[in-house]
């Protein structure tokens, strides 16, 4: 990203005469060049291209609603078409060439192009100003502890804070390691006027700092024959494969890695993999590969989504990462999932079915709403992975790991001290997660703020009170003393997925998630449906109104 500063103050005004329109971008004539970033996929079908053009054209008449103005540019990154012809066009935004983080918007239109509203969280238009603190000062504010700043700070417009107000900011990247050894790449936004840290976002998506160990019995695997051996590589699922990290770790600077832990693809002579014990290094590779296969199939069958990015391309797994590493993570930069072997006392290998589904779902979130991994949006990001992981467990219907609303229950060892990492029916059972929203929710770790959405989802799917599902006893309270009757897991999952992919944006908070899921329920089941009213009731039951 090019480093630059604002040099003039201008009145923000969006007028038809200032717009240049293409299928991919709306650029005010005076905006100049946009910041360099990886190009998203262009709409591929003619219907999608037409919808993108209509959405871009419609911005002129709805500038106030989407907080548009002179100097801004909009880029179409994805178009979702409903069967009835309605379209949902997701766009990113720049201002004077600077990315507006949290300025992404989804435009909703009918098949004929009629405006049906927009989804976005931006509160106000970007204000043009010269930074009052320099890049070096911002870098000093961003660096903490033993971390190191990497690369040059870059100017952005930051709007992902709790109030969603756009502010000129320096974005600084620092690298280091998390407490348990997880690689860490943090992007910190520092207010360019005051020097205040506005937001820190961890770019390595972790599984709560805990590990998982699951052997799912004898499971089917699709492999690739190469010469006289077989590779643990699935040609039917985009070439997804599992490799051995050989107990090494990554060494990365910014988005470039000086050294990557290997991902040496597992091979076998007779196509019979693993032994069911950790004595055989391929055993946990079987779990990781099976987990990603089930997750791929779940998204394909339930939502028609082909792979993480929706383009049919596979990712890869790395197992045996680090020495005693008790975690797992998704990393956008390698498009891969990585699993440690656990510490052997509290946690075992982190390759359970729900961990694999959790990490792979982080990739789906990155490819859709791209929820910022900080504050309330970070909690929604984590909750999305927990929600989809539970749904994958039920979908897989594996007798060795039946579907449940526990997170990581298979990986915890006696030393851990509780049955699971997290509990969706009553998140506070883990000692830290929030059962309901409060003003403090945005300030806690994203794995704990996720409790609000996890609890909402459980109530929506199963309802409040005591019950036993697949041999697991649950007792879910409500913050307002209400009784919620669930609509079933399938309907709840479809509502959440549509909300994620159609209505949520990078800075969606819990209030925005309520609106997004209500819109999704209305789309799928109707505004007067039981599903719609239950979504509202379940949010109220976790104090999101």
HUUR-V298888 format. One record per residue. RES is the residue in one letter. PHI is phi in radians with two decimals (* if undefined). Layout:
RES;PHI  RES;PHI
This chain:
X;*  X;-1.29  X;-1.43  X;-2.77  X;-2.23  X;-1.27  X;-2.10  X;-2.63  X;-1.84  X;-2.41  X;-1.35  X;-1.54  X;-2.59  X;-1.84  X;-2.25  X;-1.01  X;-1.20  X;-1.65  X;-1.75  X;-1.96  X;-2.03  X;-2.26  X;-1.15  X;-1.97  X;-2.56  X;-1.96  X;-2.23  X;-1.02  X;-1.02  X;-1.68  X;-1.31  X;1.42  X;-1.43  X;-1.61  X;-1.10  X;-1.30  X;-2.72  X;-0.98  X;-1.31  X;-1.31  X;-1.15  X;-1.34  X;-0.98  X;-1.63  X;-1.43  X;-1.11  X;-1.12  X;-1.19  X;-1.09  X;-1.13  X;-1.11  X;-1.08  X;-1.11  X;-1.14  X;-1.14  X;-1.12  X;-1.08  X;-1.27  X;-1.04  X;-1.01  X;-1.45  X;-2.30  X;-1.06  X;-1.13  X;-1.14  X;-1.67  X;1.06  X;-1.53  X;-2.97  X;-1.02  X;1.59  X;-1.70  X;-2.35  X;-2.16  X;-2.12  X;-1.30  X;-1.96  X;-2.88  X;-2.19  X;-1.90  X;-1.88  X;-1.46  X;-1.11  X;-1.46  X;1.70  X;-1.07  X;-2.20  X;-2.35  X;-1.84  X;-1.61  X;-2.31  X;-1.81  X;-2.34  X;-2.20  X;-2.29  X;0.86  X;1.48  X;-1.63  X;-1.07  X;-1.73  X;-1.31  X;1.58  X;-1.69  X;-1.15  X;-2.53  X;-2.03  X;-1.73  X;-1.88  X;-2.40  X;-1.35  X;-1.07  X;-1.55  X;1.73  X;-1.16  X;-1.20  X;-2.13  X;1.90  X;-2.50  X;-2.07  X;3.14  X;-2.08  X;-1.09  X;-1.93  X;1.80  X;-1.72  X;-1.02  X;-1.81  X;-1.35  X;-2.74  X;-1.48  X;-1.06  X;-1.63  X;-2.12  X;-1.48  X;-1.08  X;-1.17  X;-1.14  X;-1.07  X;-1.10  X;-1.11  X;-1.19  X;-1.43  X;-1.39  X;-2.27  X;0.93  X;-1.63  X;-1.25  X;-2.20  X;-1.36  X;-2.24  X;1.34  X;-1.70  X;-1.01  X;-2.22  X;-1.38  X;-2.44  X;-1.84  X;-1.73  X;-2.33  X;-1.78  X;-1.32  X;-1.06  X;-1.57  X;1.06  X;-1.46  X;-1.28  X;-2.36  X;-1.14  X;-2.56  X;-1.59  X;-1.87  X;-2.07  X;-1.79  X;-2.16  X;-2.20  X;3.04  X;-2.34  X;-1.32  X;-1.01  X;-1.65  X;1.73  X;-1.09  X;-0.98  X;-2.32  X;-2.26  X;-1.93  X;-1.80  X;-1.96  X;-1.72  X;-1.98  X;-0.96  X;-1.31  X;-1.74  X;-1.95  X;1.44  X;-1.34  X;-1.27  X;-1.56  X;-2.88  X;-2.08  X;-2.23  X;-1.39  X;-1.52  X;-1.64  X;-1.46  X;-1.80  X;-1.76  X;1.04  X;1.23  X;-2.04  X;-2.10  X;-2.42  X;-2.38  X;-2.50  X;-2.04  X;-1.53  X;1.32  X;-1.50  X;-2.18  X;-1.30  X;-2.37  X;-1.64  X;-2.22  X;-2.13  X;-1.53  X;-2.32  X;1.13  X;-1.67  X;-2.24  X;-1.94  X;-1.87  X;-1.40  X;-2.40  X;-1.74  X;-1.23  X;-1.46  X;-2.25  X;1.25  X;1.38  X;-0.99  X;-2.41  X;-2.16  X;-2.19  X;-1.63  X;-1.38  X;1.00  X;1.07  X;-1.69  X;-2.28  X;-1.51  X;-2.28  X;-2.13  X;-2.20  X;0.92  X;-1.66  X;-1.88  X;-1.88  X;-1.22  X;-2.57  X;-1.86  X;-1.01  X;-1.16  X;-2.37  X;-1.18  X;-1.00  X;-1.23  X;-2.22  X;-2.66  X;-1.42  X;-2.06  X;1.16  X;-2.01  X;-1.86  X;1.30  X;-2.33  X;1.50  X;-2.33  X;-1.30  X;-1.13  X;-1.82  X;-1.13  X;-1.35  X;-1.06  X;-1.24  X;-1.14  X;-1.08  X;-1.07  X;-1.12  X;-1.15  X;-1.12  X;-1.07  X;-1.24  X;-1.12  X;-1.13  X;-1.19  X;-0.99  X;-1.12  X;-1.05  X;-1.11  X;-1.21  X;-1.30  X;-1.42  X;-2.08  X;1.26  X;-1.63  X;-1.75  X;1.50  X;-1.00  X;-1.63  X;1.31  X;-1.99  X;1.42  X;-1.58  X;-1.52  X;-2.01  X;-2.60  X;-1.92  X;-2.12  X;-1.99  X;1.04  X;-1.51  X;1.24  X;-2.01  X;1.24  X;-1.24  X;-1.84  X;-2.87  X;-2.55  X;-2.68  X;-1.77  X;-2.30  X;-1.02  X;-1.19  X;-1.93  X;0.92  X;-2.58  X;-1.89  X;-2.29  X;-2.30  X;-1.56  X;-1.57  X;1.42  X;-1.65  X;1.41  X;-1.96  X;-1.71  X;-2.45  X;-1.74  X;-0.94  X;-1.59  X;-2.08  X;-1.17  X;-1.01  X;-1.28  X;-1.17  X;-1.05  X;-1.15  X;-1.05  X;-1.16  X;-1.12  X;-1.24  X;-1.01  X;-1.13  X;-1.11  X;-1.08  X;-1.06  X;-1.42  X;-2.09  X;-1.23  X;0.95  X;-0.99  X;-1.01  X;-1.52  X;-2.86  X;1.07  X;-1.19  X;-1.15  X;-1.15  X;-1.09  X;-1.16  X;-1.07  X;-1.09  X;-1.10  X;-0.99  X;-1.17  X;-1.15  X;-1.08  X;-1.22  X;-1.12  X;-1.09  X;-1.10  X;-1.16  X;-1.02  X;-1.12  X;-1.10  X;-1.12  X;0.90  X;-1.56  X;-1.11  X;-1.42  X;-2.61  X;-1.18  X;-1.11  X;-2.74  X;-1.91  X;-1.82  X;-1.89  X;1.27  X;-1.14  X;-1.42  X;-1.64  X;-1.34  X;-1.85  X;-0.91  X;-1.18  X;-1.24  X;1.61  X;-2.61  X;-1.25  X;-2.62  X;-1.29  X;-2.49  X;-2.31  X;-1.37  X;-1.29  X;-2.60  X;-0.97  X;-1.15  X;-1.10  X;-1.46  X;1.61  X;-2.41  X;-1.27  X;-1.58  X;-1.31  X;-2.50  X;-1.24  X;-2.55  X;-1.16  X;-1.55  X;-0.99  X;-1.19  X;-1.70  X;-1.69  X;-0.93  X;-1.08  X;-1.27  X;-1.76  X;-1.20  X;-1.11  X;-0.99  X;-1.08  X;-1.26  X;-1.05  X;-1.15  X;-0.95  X;-1.10  X;-1.05  X;-1.08  X;-1.11  X;-1.37  X;-1.99  X;1.57  X;-1.52  X;1.55  X;-1.62  X;-2.91  X;-2.10  X;-2.25  X;0.91  X;1.45  X;-1.82  X;-1.54  X;-2.22  X;-2.60  X;-1.85  X;-1.51  X;-2.20  X;-1.31  X;-1.87  X;1.32  X;-1.40  X;-1.93  X;-1.95  X;-1.78  X;-1.20  X;-1.76  X;1.76  X;-1.13  X;-1.09  X;-1.14  X;-1.08  X;-1.16  X;-1.15  X;-1.13  X;-1.11  X;-1.10  X;-1.15  X;-1.05  X;-1.07  X;-1.48  X;-1.96  X;-2.11  X;-1.35  X;-2.18  X;-1.06  X;-1.91  X;-1.00  X;-1.88  X;-1.15  X;-1.08  X;-1.17  X;-1.16  X;-1.04  X;-1.07  X;-1.09  X;-1.26  X;-1.14  X;-1.08  X;-1.12  X;-1.12  X;-1.13  X;-1.07  X;-1.44  X;-2.26  X;1.78  X;-1.16  X;-1.70  X;-1.41  X;-1.06  X;-1.07  X;-1.10  X;-1.17  X;-1.28  X;-1.00  X;-1.07  X;-1.15  X;-1.19  X;-1.16  X;-1.08  X;-1.22  X;-1.99  X;1.17  X;-1.97  X;-2.15
